Amino acid sequence: MKLKGIIGSIVLTLFIGSVSFAQDSTSSDSDDCGKYRSLYFQYLKQKMYQDAANFWNKAWEYCGNEGSDAKFFTNGRYIYSKLMREDGVTEEQEKALNDTLYTIFEARMKIENDPEWTADYGSALVSNKSKDFAKIDSLFAASIPVLKSDAKSSHVKKYFQHLINKYNEAPAEEKEDARTIVIEEYIVLSEYVGTATKKAMEAEDEKEVQRQKGAQAFLDKYFLKIAQDCAVLEGVFEKKLASLPTDKDAKKKKVENYLNLLDQKNCQSTAVYGQFVDTLISVDPTASAYYFGGSYALKNDNISKAANYFGKAVELEGEGENKDKYLYSLASTQYSQGSYKSAFRTAKQVEGEYKGDALYICANSIAATANSCGTSTLERKANFWLANDYINRAIAAGKEGVSSSKYLSSAPTSTEAFGEGVSAGASINCSCWGESTTARF
């Protein structure tokens, strides 16, 4: 079971930063096995890596897999990685050294299932531009989903690089399937990186925070190369609608992931976005889900649907913290529908930061119906005095950019009021609204 002879060296990009070696032992029943394990380890401690490699190779020859353990192969990888850092390696020697490392990776995998080691192996193949996509797929499939947020940032980047490589190499008829896999894995990997970043921040590990941020930047950069616009994402996600999980929680999580990605790429106006919103509502019909759906419908000029969604949001929110926001959105939509009395009633319920804008809706609703509200010209025009009352209330509540005399030019003149026996300061009833206003000229 001899490994390839020790030939030259080169930097293996898999080994980044310092790498420590594990304490080895000589517990084998074979005298030669124990002798060579002891010898390679002594040379390793002295940093005499070529001699260490010679004796490590002999140790494996005599010990075999049955006499070797994980730390033995970890040290072998370390030795050969050090040899690769030396100068003067030809292309042929580089290939031989890499083949030796791959043999070491394979050997340890036969005696221990270590997902980090497996991910390292996949990363090494990607770094060395291997075209064995099936092998790389199997290695990352056996490691990344197991490690999740514990995967090294380098694992994440190499795995995603592999997916991009597969997409670039895919024939035309397989291109869209490859693109779909990239998009799916982008979502998953971004979630892992986000969790890892949060853990690093909690541990105040600034270096790890920066590594994880770098991984996310890498994901974002290469993701945009295969999903340049909303049309591409829409095409992919339309297919996903038909294959969502049946489990409620899993379906909700998947839909939320898709919506978050569409949000991130400013694709809220796409039809598939609305379909995902509807799916989310069907799975978990919360007030926020309906508000989310109302915002989408409004952006796509589906005013009727927006009003229905905002109405459900108001109903489900009750006295919750978002009550005023939802009421204001409903009132605004009702006004856009031309449902002025409904908009007025809804807007009057709004308090807090939205109150000024809501009172402005009240004013505009009154003005919009003035010419059809009242039995005489004076009564109809008097609605503009009431509208102006609400304008000033809106300004007092924080509404900006509105004239305090808005609508007064449409109110009755002094001549019109005098002809009806109305003087300044008189109280005028606006029957359509059940409120009174004051005559002023």
C-alpha positions as CSV (number, residue, x, y, z in Angstrom):
1,M,0.0,0.0,0.0
2,K,2.8,2.4,-0.8
3,L,2.0,6.0,-1.4
4,K,3.8,7.9,-4.2
5,G,7.3,8.9,-3.5
6,I,8.1,12.3,-2.1
7,I,8.6,14.7,-5.0
8,G,8.9,18.4,-4.7
9,S,6.3,20.5,-3.2
10,I,3.6,23.2,-3.8
11,V,1.2,25.2,-1.8
12,L,-2.1,23.4,-1.5
13,T,-4.8,26.0,-1.2
14,L,-6.9,23.8,1.1
15,F,-4.5,24.5,4.0
16,I,-5.1,28.1,5.1
17,G,-3.3,29.5,8.2
18,S,-1.6,27.3,10.7
19,V,-2.2,23.6,10.9
20,S,-1.4,21.6,14.0
21,F,-0.6,17.8,14.0
22,A,-2.0,15.2,16.3
23,Q,0.1,13.2,18.9
24,D,0.7,9.8,17.4
25,S,1.2,6.5,19.2
26,T,3.0,3.2,18.5
27,S,0.5,0.8,19.8
28,S,0.5,-1.5,16.8
29,D,1.4,-5.2,17.4
30,S,3.8,-5.0,14.4
31,D,7.3,-4.1,15.4
32,D,7.9,-2.4,12.0
33,C,4.6,-0.6,12.2
34,G,5.5,0.8,15.6
35,K,9.0,1.6,14.6
36,Y,8.1,3.6,11.5
37,R,5.2,5.4,13.3
38,S,7.7,6.5,15.9
39,L,10.3,7.6,13.4
40,Y,7.9,9.7,11.2
41,F,6.6,11.4,14.3
42,Q,10.0,12.3,15.6
43,Y,10.9,13.9,12.2
44,L,7.5,15.6,12.1
45,K,8.2,17.3,15.5
46,Q,11.6,18.4,14.1
47,K,9.8,19.9,11.0
48,M,11.9,17.6,8.8
49,Y,8.9,17.0,6.5
50,Q,10.5,15.0,3.7
51,D,12.0,12.5,6.1
52,A,8.7,12.5,8.0
53,A,6.9,11.7,4.8
54,N,9.3,8.8,4.0
55,F,8.7,7.1,7.3
56,W,5.0,7.9,7.4
57,N,4.7,6.2,4.0
58,K,6.6,3.2,5.4
59,A,4.4,3.2,8.6
60,W,1.3,2.9,6.5
61,E,2.9,0.1,4.4
62,Y,3.5,-2.0,7.5
63,C,0.5,-0.9,9.6
64,G,-2.2,-1.0,7.0
65,N,-5.6,0.5,7.6
66,E,-6.3,-1.9,10.5
67,G,-3.2,-0.5,12.3
68,S,-3.9,3.2,11.5
69,D,-6.3,5.7,13.0
70,A,-7.7,9.1,12.2
71,K,-4.9,11.1,13.7
72,F,-2.3,9.1,11.6
73,F,-4.0,10.3,8.4
74,T,-4.4,13.8,9.8
75,N,-0.7,13.9,10.3
76,G,0.0,12.5,6.9
77,R,-2.1,15.2,5.3
78,Y,-0.2,17.8,7.4
79,I,3.1,16.5,6.3
80,Y,2.2,16.5,2.6
81,S,0.7,19.9,2.9
82,K,4.0,21.2,4.3
83,L,5.9,19.6,1.4
84,M,3.6,21.4,-1.0
85,R,4.6,24.7,0.4
86,E,8.2,24.3,-0.7
87,D,9.5,25.8,-4.0
88,G,10.3,24.2,-7.3
89,V,7.4,21.9,-8.0
90,T,6.7,21.0,-11.7
91,E,3.2,20.5,-13.0
92,E,3.7,16.8,-13.1
93,Q,5.0,16.8,-9.5
94,E,2.0,18.9,-8.4
95,K,-0.4,16.3,-9.8
96,A,1.4,13.5,-8.1
97,L,1.3,15.3,-4.7
98,N,-2.4,16.1,-5.1
99,D,-3.1,12.4,-5.9
100,T,-1.2,11.4,-2.7
101,L,-3.4,13.8,-0.7
102,Y,-6.5,12.4,-2.2
103,T,-5.4,8.9,-1.3
104,I,-4.9,10.1,2.3
105,F,-8.4,11.7,2.3
106,E,-9.9,8.5,1.0
107,A,-8.1,6.3,3.5
108,R,-9.2,8.2,6.6
109,M,-12.8,8.3,5.3
110,K,-12.8,4.5,5.4
111,I,-12.1,4.4,9.1
112,E,-13.9,7.5,10.4
113,N,-16.9,9.6,9.3
114,D,-15.8,13.1,9.9
115,P,-17.9,15.7,7.9
116,E,-15.3,18.4,8.3
117,W,-12.6,16.1,6.8
118,T,-15.1,15.2,4.0
119,A,-15.7,18.9,3.3
120,D,-12.0,19.5,3.3
121,Y,-11.6,16.8,0.6
122,G,-14.4,18.3,-1.5
123,S,-12.8,21.8,-1.1
124,A,-9.4,20.4,-2.2
125,L,-10.9,18.9,-5.4
126,V,-12.6,22.3,-6.2
127,S,-9.3,24.2,-5.5
128,N,-7.5,21.9,-7.9
129,K,-10.1,22.4,-10.6
130,S,-11.3,18.8,-10.6
131,K,-14.0,18.0,-13.2
132,D,-15.2,15.0,-11.2
133,F,-18.4,16.8,-10.3
134,A,-20.2,13.6,-9.2
135,K,-17.4,12.9,-6.6
136,I,-17.5,16.5,-5.4
137,D,-21.3,16.4,-5.1
138,S,-21.1,13.3,-3.0
139,L,-18.5,14.8,-0.7
140,F,-20.4,18.0,0.0
141,A,-23.7,16.2,0.2
142,A,-22.2,14.1,3.1
143,S,-20.8,17.1,4.9
144,I,-22.4,20.5,4.4
145,P,-25.9,19.5,5.5
146,V,-24.4,17.8,8.5
147,L,-22.1,20.7,9.5
148,K,-24.7,23.4,8.7
149,S,-23.6,26.6,10.4
150,D,-20.5,24.8,11.8
151,A,-19.1,24.5,8.3
152,K,-16.0,26.6,7.8
153,S,-16.4,29.7,5.6
154,S,-14.0,28.1,3.2
155,H,-16.2,25.1,2.9
156,V,-19.2,27.3,2.0
157,K,-17.3,29.2,-0.6
158,K,-15.8,26.1,-2.3
159,Y,-19.1,24.3,-2.3
160,F,-20.8,27.3,-4.0
161,Q,-17.9,27.6,-6.4
162,H,-18.5,24.0,-7.3
163,L,-22.1,24.7,-8.0
164,I,-21.3,27.6,-10.2
165,N,-18.7,25.5,-12.0
166,K,-21.3,22.8,-12.7
167,Y,-23.7,25.5,-14.0
168,N,-21.1,26.9,-16.3
169,E,-20.2,23.4,-17.6
170,A,-23.8,22.2,-18.0
171,P,-25.1,21.5,-21.5
172,A,-28.0,23.8,-22.7
173,E,-30.7,21.3,-21.9
174,E,-29.5,21.0,-18.3
175,K,-28.8,24.6,-17.7
176,E,-32.0,25.5,-15.9
177,D,-31.8,22.5,-13.6
178,A,-28.3,23.6,-12.6
179,R,-29.5,27.2,-12.1
180,T,-32.3,26.0,-9.8
181,I,-29.8,24.0,-7.7
182,V,-27.6,27.1,-7.3
183,I,-30.6,29.2,-6.2
184,E,-31.8,26.6,-3.7
185,E,-28.4,26.2,-2.2
186,Y,-27.8,29.9,-2.1
187,I,-30.7,30.2,0.2
188,V,-29.6,27.4,2.4
189,L,-25.9,28.5,2.6
190,S,-26.9,32.1,3.3
191,E,-28.9,30.8,6.2
192,Y,-26.0,28.8,7.5
193,V,-23.6,31.8,7.1
194,G,-26.1,34.1,8.9
195,T,-26.3,31.7,11.9
196,A,-22.5,31.3,12.0
197,T,-22.1,35.1,11.8
198,K,-24.5,35.6,14.7
199,K,-22.7,33.0,16.8
200,A,-19.3,34.6,16.1
201,M,-20.7,38.0,17.1
202,E,-22.0,36.6,20.3
203,A,-18.6,35.1,21.0
204,E,-17.0,38.4,20.1
205,D,-14.8,36.6,17.6
206,E,-14.2,39.4,15.1
207,K,-12.0,37.4,12.8
208,E,-14.6,34.7,12.4
209,V,-17.3,37.4,11.8
210,Q,-15.2,38.8,9.0
211,R,-14.6,35.3,7.5
212,Q,-18.4,34.7,7.5
213,K,-19.1,38.1,6.1
214,G,-16.6,37.3,3.4
215,A,-18.4,34.1,2.7
216,Q,-21.7,35.9,2.3
217,A,-20.2,38.4,0.0
218,F,-18.8,35.6,-2.1
219,L,-22.2,33.9,-2.3
220,D,-23.9,37.2,-3.3
221,K,-21.3,38.0,-6.0
222,Y,-21.5,34.7,-7.8
223,F,-25.3,34.3,-7.3
224,L,-25.8,37.4,-9.3
225,K,-23.9,35.8,-12.2
226,I,-26.6,33.2,-12.7
227,A,-29.7,35.2,-11.5
228,Q,-29.2,38.7,-13.0
229,D,-32.8,39.8,-12.9
230,C,-36.3,39.1,-11.6
231,A,-37.4,37.3,-14.8
232,V,-34.8,34.5,-14.1
233,L,-35.9,34.1,-10.5
234,E,-39.5,34.1,-11.5
235,G,-39.0,31.4,-14.0
236,V,-37.3,29.2,-11.4
237,F,-39.7,29.9,-8.6
238,E,-42.8,29.2,-10.7
239,K,-41.7,25.6,-10.9
240,K,-41.1,25.5,-7.1
241,L,-44.8,26.4,-6.4
242,A,-45.7,22.9,-7.6
243,S,-43.2,21.1,-5.4
244,L,-43.4,22.8,-2.0
245,P,-43.2,20.5,1.1
246,T,-46.5,19.1,2.4
247,D,-45.5,19.5,6.0
248,K,-46.9,22.8,7.2
249,D,-43.9,24.1,9.0
250,A,-41.5,23.0,6.2
251,K,-43.7,24.7,3.6
252,K,-43.9,27.9,5.6
253,K,-40.1,28.0,6.0
254,K,-39.5,27.3,2.3
255,V,-42.0,30.0,1.2
256,E,-40.5,32.6,3.6
257,N,-37.1,31.8,2.2
258,Y,-38.3,32.4,-1.3
259,L,-40.0,35.6,-0.4
260,N,-37.0,36.9,1.4
261,L,-34.8,36.2,-1.6
262,L,-37.3,37.9,-3.9
263,D,-37.4,40.9,-1.5
264,Q,-33.6,41.0,-1.5
265,K,-33.5,41.2,-5.3
266,N,-36.4,43.8,-5.4
267,C,-38.7,41.4,-7.2
268,Q,-41.9,42.1,-5.2
269,S,-43.9,43.0,-8.2
270,T,-43.6,39.6,-9.9
271,A,-46.6,37.3,-10.2
272,V,-44.8,34.5,-8.5
273,Y,-44.2,36.8,-5.5
274,G,-47.9,37.2,-5.1
275,Q,-48.5,33.5,-5.4
276,F,-46.0,32.8,-2.7
277,V,-47.7,35.4,-0.5
278,D,-51.0,33.6,-1.1
279,T,-49.4,30.3,-0.2
280,L,-48.0,31.8,3.0
281,I,-51.4,33.1,4.0
282,S,-53.0,29.7,3.4
283,V,-50.3,28.1,5.5
284,D,-50.1,30.6,8.3
285,P,-52.8,33.4,8.0
286,T,-51.4,35.9,10.5
287,A,-52.1,39.6,10.4
288,S,-48.6,40.3,9.1
289,A,-49.0,37.8,6.3
290,Y,-52.1,39.6,5.1
291,Y,-50.5,42.9,5.4
292,F,-47.6,41.6,3.4
293,G,-50.1,40.4,0.8
294,G,-51.9,43.7,0.8
295,S,-48.7,45.6,0.1
296,Y,-47.9,43.3,-2.8
297,A,-51.4,43.6,-4.3
298,L,-51.2,47.4,-4.0
299,K,-47.9,47.5,-5.8
300,N,-49.5,45.6,-8.6
301,D,-52.5,47.9,-8.8
302,N,-54.9,45.2,-7.5
303,I,-56.7,47.6,-5.3
304,S,-59.6,45.4,-4.5
305,K,-57.4,42.5,-3.3
306,A,-55.2,44.9,-1.3
307,A,-58.2,46.3,0.5
308,N,-59.4,42.7,1.4
309,Y,-55.9,41.8,2.6
310,F,-55.5,45.0,4.7
311,G,-59.0,44.4,6.1
312,K,-58.0,40.9,7.3
313,A,-54.8,42.3,8.7
314,V,-56.8,44.9,10.8
315,E,-59.2,42.2,11.9
316,L,-56.5,39.8,13.0
317,E,-54.3,42.4,14.6
318,G,-57.0,43.7,16.9
319,E,-55.4,46.0,19.5
320,G,-51.9,44.8,18.6
321,E,-48.8,47.0,18.1
322,N,-49.4,47.3,14.3
323,K,-53.0,48.3,14.6
324,D,-52.5,51.9,13.4
325,K,-50.2,51.0,10.5
326,Y,-52.7,48.4,9.2
327,L,-55.7,50.8,9.7
328,Y,-53.9,53.5,7.8
329,S,-53.0,51.2,4.9
330,L,-56.6,50.0,4.7
331,A,-58.0,53.6,4.8
332,S,-55.5,54.6,2.0
333,T,-56.5,51.7,-0.1
334,Q,-60.2,52.4,0.4
335,Y,-59.6,56.0,-0.7
336,S,-57.9,54.7,-3.8
337,Q,-60.9,52.5,-4.5
338,G,-63.2,55.6,-4.3
339,S,-64.8,54.2,-1.1
340,Y,-64.6,57.6,0.5
341,K,-67.0,57.1,3.4
342,S,-65.3,53.8,4.3
343,A,-61.9,55.5,4.1
344,F,-63.2,58.3,6.3
345,R,-64.5,55.9,9.0
346,T,-61.3,53.8,9.0
347,A,-59.0,56.8,9.0
348,K,-60.7,58.3,12.0
349,Q,-59.6,55.3,14.1
350,V,-55.9,55.8,13.4
351,E,-53.7,57.1,16.2
352,G,-50.0,57.4,16.8
353,E,-47.5,58.2,14.0
354,Y,-50.0,57.6,11.2
355,K,-52.6,60.0,12.6
356,G,-51.6,63.0,10.5
357,D,-51.7,61.1,7.3
358,A,-55.0,59.5,8.3
359,L,-56.7,62.8,9.0
360,Y,-55.5,64.0,5.6
361,I,-57.4,61.1,4.1
362,C,-60.5,62.2,6.0
363,A,-60.1,65.7,4.5
364,N,-59.7,64.4,1.0
365,S,-62.6,62.0,1.4
366,I,-64.9,64.8,2.4
367,A,-63.7,67.0,-0.5
368,A,-64.1,64.2,-3.0
369,T,-67.8,63.8,-2.2
370,A,-68.7,67.4,-1.5
371,N,-70.5,68.1,-4.8
372,S,-72.9,65.2,-4.2
373,C,-73.5,65.7,-0.5
374,G,-76.2,68.2,0.5
375,T,-79.6,69.4,-0.6
376,S,-78.5,72.9,-1.6
377,T,-75.4,74.5,-3.2
378,L,-74.5,76.1,0.1
379,E,-74.7,72.7,2.0
380,R,-72.6,71.1,-0.7
381,K,-70.0,73.8,-0.7
382,A,-69.9,73.8,3.1
383,N,-68.3,70.4,3.0
384,F,-65.1,72.2,2.0
385,W,-65.1,74.0,5.3
386,L,-65.3,70.7,7.0
387,A,-62.6,69.3,4.8
388,N,-60.4,72.3,5.8
389,D,-61.1,71.5,9.4
390,Y,-59.5,68.1,8.9
391,I,-56.6,69.6,7.0
392,N,-55.7,71.7,10.0
393,R,-56.2,68.7,12.4
394,A,-53.8,66.7,10.1
395,I,-51.2,69.5,10.2
396,A,-51.5,69.6,14.0
397,A,-51.0,65.9,14.1
398,G,-47.7,66.2,12.1
399,K,-48.8,66.2,8.5
400,E,-46.3,68.2,6.5
401,G,-46.3,69.9,3.1
402,V,-50.0,70.8,3.1
403,S,-51.5,74.4,3.0
404,S,-53.6,75.3,6.0
405,S,-56.1,77.0,3.6
406,K,-56.5,74.0,1.4
407,Y,-60.1,73.6,0.1
408,L,-61.2,77.1,1.4
409,S,-61.2,78.4,-2.2
410,S,-64.0,75.9,-3.0
411,A,-66.1,76.8,0.1
412,P,-69.0,79.3,0.0
413,T,-68.2,82.9,-0.6
414,S,-69.6,85.6,1.7
415,T,-72.1,86.6,-1.0
416,E,-73.3,83.0,-1.3
417,A,-73.6,82.6,2.4
418,F,-75.4,85.9,2.9
419,G,-77.9,84.9,0.2
420,E,-78.7,81.8,2.4
421,G,-78.8,83.9,5.6
422,V,-75.5,82.5,6.9
423,S,-73.0,84.7,8.6
424,A,-69.4,84.2,9.6
425,G,-69.1,82.0,12.7
426,A,-72.4,80.2,12.1
427,S,-72.5,76.5,12.7
428,I,-73.3,74.5,9.6
429,N,-74.3,70.8,9.7
430,C,-72.7,68.5,7.1
431,S,-75.4,65.8,7.1
432,C,-73.4,63.3,5.0
433,W,-70.7,63.1,7.7
434,G,-72.8,63.7,10.8
435,E,-70.5,66.6,11.7
436,S,-70.8,70.4,11.9
437,T,-68.4,73.0,10.7
438,T,-68.0,76.8,11.1
439,A,-68.7,79.3,8.3
440,R,-65.7,81.5,7.5
441,F,-64.8,83.8,4.7
